[in-house]
Amino acid sequence: MAEKSQTAKKTEFLWVPGQGPSSDALKRLARICPKPSKTMGEAWFLGRQRRIFTELERLDVENIPHGDMAKIFWEMTGGVSSFQREDNWDEWFYFLLGYLLEKENCACGKNIEYLVSAGLVINSVFSDVPYPQYKADLRDTLGHAIMCKLYWNELEDLTDDVNGIDSWTNGPLCSGAVSASIFLCLELLKEEQIESWLHSILRISGTYWRANVLCWFLSAHNLLFQPDSFCNVDSRLFPSIEWEHDYLVTSARVRFDKAKLGTFFEKLREQLDFARYMIWMQPLFDDQSIASEFNQWSITERYADYVLTGKKY
């Protein structure tokens, strides 16, 4: 019995603030997926002149300006989706995955978003992987990046650098690195891991964290009733759950597993029934700025009416 319990613990995937990517997995990525010798180029170009991203040749890749890094990831993700292996975009992804996370260089969470989009597309397009343990390492590195210390304060709450409440200029949302990370984990986790992972999500006590994930619950639940497994929600009715380059994921025809999404919400209703939901929500009611936004959008009521009952909105 004890042996079975230890095995179960080994397979658990938990989110705990401050506990970021696995150091063992990062070391394995660095060893098996070194910096490519050939610099990558842009995917779409006219004429003979093609932009080659020579900035990737510098030693301090983590200091490439944000705008240039955004362009690199856009070309990489779109290139893999459209042209597959006509270039070495996938090799650069494998290198940058380990390199950027080891440097904790995901300022404002944008690199998490870029890496998630590229990772999902590459995972969908290619049946082979660089080494047998790669998908587990993707889960244990990028899947834990949102828990890096730099994104959390001493109150165990999200900082403004990733998905702070100050970004709610047009109403409540869970866009950006948090949403991208949740979708990535849903793709990579086994169904039997979802329950413990969800429990760890709900245990995090930060007010901004809970506000963000509650918005995600409401919007993502609506995806269960859409014809496709993933699509952008109607921003007039639901909080945004978009992230950078997510449209490249959908254009690559990536389809999230609705069965896993259904299991996620089934376990959510078990762990957060109405009575526990009201207790879990209390810190959000105590914050006037959050309470005002939630009241305006009827977030708490719609969550209770639809997510808790499993009904279509």
ROKEMI-457530 format. One line per 5 residues: number of its first residue (from 1); their letters; for each residue x, y, z of C-alpha. Coordinates in steps of 0.05 Angstrom, whole numbers. Example, Ala and Ser with C-alpha at 12.3 -4.5 7.8 and 13.67 -1.06 7.14 Angstrom:
REM residues 2
1 = AS = 246 -90 156  273 -21 143
This chain:
REM residues 313
1 = MAEKS = 0 0 0  57 48 19  92 30 -47  30 47 -86  23 114 -49
6 = QTAKK = 95 133 -66  84 116 -139  22 161 -140  62 219 -110  115 212 -163
11 = TEFLW = 64 220 -218  30 281 -186  38 347 -221  28 406 -174  31 482 -180
16 = VPGQG = 64 514 -120  85 587 -121  161 593 -121  172 522 -148  190 535 -220
21 = PSSDA = 219 489 -275  254 424 -256  329 435 -253  341 363 -275  297 372 -336
26 = LKRLA = 331 438 -354  399 405 -350  375 348 -395  349 398 -446  415 436 -446
31 = RICPK = 455 372 -455  412 340 -510  388 403 -546  448 450 -551  449 515 -590
36 = PSKTM = 441 499 -665  502 513 -708  458 542 -764  422 607 -750  348 606 -767
41 = GEAWF = 315 652 -818  247 681 -830  192 637 -857  160 685 -908  200 729 -954
46 = LGRQR = 197 757 -1025  256 761 -1072  326 737 -1058  337 773 -992  316 733 -932
51 = RIFTE = 324 758 -862  370 714 -821  366 724 -746  439 736 -734  423 763 -665
56 = LERLD = 415 690 -643  490 682 -654  506 727 -594  528 695 -529  475 730 -486
61 = VENIP = 413 707 -525  370 725 -464  385 799 -476  357 801 -546  306 859 -547
66 = HGDMA = 235 838 -534  210 861 -602  263 819 -638  248 758 -595  173 765 -610
71 = KIFWE = 190 765 -685  235 704 -678  181 664 -643  128 687 -692  170 662 -751
76 = MTGGV = 188 598 -715  116 580 -696  85 600 -762  143 568 -801  136 501 -767
81 = SSFQR = 60 503 -778  64 520 -851  129 490 -877  149 439 -825  222 419 -831
86 = EDNWD = 245 463 -888  286 500 -836  312 487 -765  258 525 -727  243 465 -683
91 = EWFYF = 316 458 -664  317 531 -642  254 520 -602  284 461 -564  346 503 -548
96 = LLGYL = 309 567 -529  260 527 -485  315 505 -438  359 566 -445  307 620 -431
101 = LEKEN = 275 582 -373  342 568 -342  357 643 -345  288 657 -317  284 706 -374
106 = CACGK = 208 708 -384  199 782 -369  125 801 -364  109 728 -380  114 741 -455
111 = NIEYL = 167 688 -467  122 637 -432  67 655 -481  114 650 -541  142 583 -517
116 = VSAGL = 73 554 -504  48 572 -574  110 544 -608  112 483 -563  39 465 -577
121 = VINSV = 48 472 -653  112 432 -654  81 379 -610  23 374 -659  62 377 -724
126 = FSDVP = 118 327 -708  107 256 -686  180 248 -666  214 283 -608  287 300 -595
131 = YPQYK = 293 247 -540  245 198 -506  234 240 -442  223 305 -479  147 312 -469
136 = ADLRD = 154 300 -394  210 351 -392  167 401 -431  114 391 -378  162 397 -320
141 = TLGHA = 197 459 -347  150 503 -387  90 474 -349  120 500 -284  147 566 -311
146 = IMCKL = 87 606 -286  106 585 -215  176 618 -219  192 661 -158  197 725 -199
151 = YWNEL = 122 722 -213  100 716 -140  102 763 -81  108 749 -6  32 743 -2
156 = EDLTD = 32 683 -49  0 725 -103  15 741 -175  56 803 -189  38 854 -243
161 = DVNGI = 96 827 -285  55 768 -309  -21 776 -303  -35 830 -252  -104 858 -241
166 = DSWTN = -81 926 -268  -85 897 -338  -161 893 -333  -172 956 -374  -232 927 -412
171 = GPLCS = -261 882 -359  -239 817 -324  -194 770 -362  -145 712 -355  -105 726 -418
176 = GAVSA = -31 717 -424  17 670 -389  -33 641 -339  -82 619 -392  -27 594 -438
181 = SIFLC = 3 553 -381  -64 521 -363  -77 500 -435  -7 472 -441  -15 430 -379
186 = LELLK = -83 404 -401  -49 381 -465  9 347 -431  -19 318 -367  -51 250 -362
191 = EEQIE = -124 248 -341  -106 217 -274  -60 277 -259  -113 330 -269  -147 322 -201
196 = SWLHS = -85 335 -159  -62 391 -205  -130 425 -200  -128 418 -124  -61 454 -123
201 = ILRIS = -89 510 -167  -147 521 -118  -101 519 -57  -63 581 -80  -92 637 -37
206 = GTYWR = -72 700 -75  -130 747 -91  -106 765 -161  -90 692 -175  -160 670 -156
211 = ANVLC = -191 727 -196  -153 706 -258  -167 631 -253  -241 643 -238  -245 682 -303
216 = WFLSA = -210 625 -339  -260 574 -309  -319 614 -336  -291 624 -406  -258 556 -416
221 = HNLLF = -322 521 -393  -357 551 -453  -307 516 -500  -338 449 -481  -399 470 -522
226 = QPDSF = -361 497 -583  -355 455 -647  -279 459 -643  -238 439 -583  -206 508 -581
231 = CNVDS = -228 576 -605  -228 648 -582  -286 663 -535  -336 719 -549  -304 777 -511
236 = RLFPS = -371 811 -505  -396 755 -460  -334 722 -431  -267 744 -401  -209 740 -450
241 = IEWEH = -165 677 -446  -121 694 -505  -45 696 -506  10 717 -554  11 678 -620
246 = DYLVT = -47 633 -599  -78 644 -668  -18 607 -697  -38 548 -653  -108 546 -681
251 = SARVR = -84 557 -753  -40 495 -744  -105 458 -730  -84 440 -659  -145 411 -624
256 = FDKAK = -146 407 -548  -173 344 -517  -245 358 -497  -246 295 -454  -190 324 -411
261 = LGTFF = -225 391 -408  -289 356 -387  -252 317 -333  -222 383 -309  -290 414 -298
266 = EKLRE = -319 350 -269  -264 351 -216  -274 426 -206  -347 415 -188  -326 361 -138
271 = QLDFA = -272 403 -105  -308 470 -107  -382 459 -95  -426 519 -79  -410 522 -4
276 = RYMIW = -335 516 -15  -339 564 -74  -367 619 -30  -311 610 20  -258 607 -35
281 = MQPLF = -287 671 -65  -287 712 -1  -220 747 -12  -246 771 -79  -307 802 -47
286 = DDQSI = -261 839 1  -223 873 -55  -267 930 -80  -234 937 -148  -243 863 -163
291 = ASEFN = -313 860 -134  -334 919 -177  -310 886 -241  -340 820 -223  -407 851 -206
296 = QWSIT = -408 890 -272  -396 826 -311  -437 781 -264  -377 734 -260  -393 701 -194
301 = ERYAD = -467 690 -212  -452 663 -281  -399 616 -253  -450 588 -203  -505 583 -256
306 = YVLTG = -464 550 -311  -397 522 -289  -423 493 -224  -482 462 -259  -445 441 -322
311 = KKY = -497 476 -366  -485 513 -431  -487 588 -425
